[in-house]
Amino acid sequence: MRTRGGRWLWVGLAAASTAAHAQSYRDVPLGGRTATMGGAATAAGNDSAMPYLNPAGMAGVPGDVFGLSATVYGVTRRTLRGVFFPGGFDTSAYGRYEPGRESFATNDTFELPSSAMYFRHLSADDAPVRHKLGVSLVIPTAERMSYSGNTTGAFPDVAGRLSLSQAVSRSMTDYWLGPSYAVAVGDRLRVGVSLFAIYRTEFATQSQDNAIQLFSGSGIVTGASTLTREDRGWGAALVVGAQAEIARNVWVGFGAATPSLPIDGSSVGSASGRVFADSTTTHIGTTRAAEYSFRTPLRLNAGAAYEDRRRLTIAADVQYYAPVTQAERSRGAGRVETSFPGDIARSVVVPIDDQRGTTAVIAASVGGEVCVTDAVALRVGVFTDQSPRKALGSAAIDLWQTRANRRGLSAGVGVRLGSFDTTLGGQYVRGEGTYGAQNFLGKGASFDQPTVPRSYREDTVMLLLSGAVTRDEARRQIEAAAPIGGPSGSVELAPGGAGGAR
């Protein structure tokens, strides 16, 4: 039993070398109008998603604008098959296994802002060439996954019983922050550029407990393991774009984001565990310290739109994400300490060089807007979101990872109230693919190959809220509501452009 218990412990700690990795590139809806139109905005969009998607769109926003988009509330429900014993139970040690009660829960809720911007005119509204400068914060990736479960069973051939519990939590967030510049040449051509600093944070925890009683309790084997890992990194990327009206109300657009340049990063983690068998206890622990780097892919997006902002808008986008050989990499050293019964404690330093690549993916969006009145617009959209992850296999790096291709539906209403332009909407996203289940006590389980891919499904519902306000319209509203200060009884604010943006 001692040898087998040690194997459990190593399998339980195998995930110490893995972290949360990007499940998709479009899991957070950006902007207000853009998000409720399925993300189709490359050709004619002009909300807070544009600095990231196509900065040329900011040149089409009249006035000095502050905009905020938020995922007010979201919930993800997951369906995982074969979480316990995905490779079938190994009967070579204890004979037949009869499964008993099993419980499993994996529902995640989240709340976060997805984009914010402030843009200011540098030239008059009627100038033939109009310049705009601003700054924005965009969160295109914010993944959350957690689950916990337990199971029991019996070994009738040896009058034994098994209990097993497991909990996993993972999170990953990308923050893009930086300035943008856009210019409009006449009324039919816009170009723009954004320079972003990218900050990525990843965090993972895992715990597992198991117990086996044999021969009606005369033989007992127990084990437990815990691990944590945290990765932090900085990078930089450039986004460029253009929009052009090629016929009356017909626009085309193009955007490109360069592969990010790694700047700095670190990866730290620890894991510990113990196995009690034959009245003795085996301990093992690992610590890691490594340099961490990540690379976002080259992104090319193109779109076309028919846009009459007073009546009807129809838009379509295609996005291409190039493959990345080293999307994430950790290089450093780890220390493994073991303490076996009847032997001295041992400590070994091992090199760390973990890396993961991504595949090329293509995503598409189609959306529309119908203006019911001058103040109210209804929007709807559909989109796809393919996973860039390579197919999951049996290696430790795939343990507890997910790979799902997604498709979604969005809808919302835009309302303009004086100086404020707001959007209220929602998205529903269905993802289907595979999940890296741990092959605990399963056939062929080993430290190097502890994973068995099993079917996976997720359903996410998000409530979206966004708002934008132009400084000039806000000034007029304040003057009308509170006529104080100045000879004419008006509030003196800095001048800005006129108009608003949905």
Helices and strands as residue ranges (DSSP letters): H 2-13, G 14-17, H 33-36, H 50-53, G 55-60, E 65-80, E 98-105, E 107-121, E 129-155, G 156-158, E 160-185, E 189-214, G 215-217, E 219-247, E 250-257, E 261-277, E 280-294, E 299-307, E 312-321, E 324-339, E 346-358, E 361-371, E 376-385, G 396-398, E 402-417, E 420-438, E 451-470, H 471-481
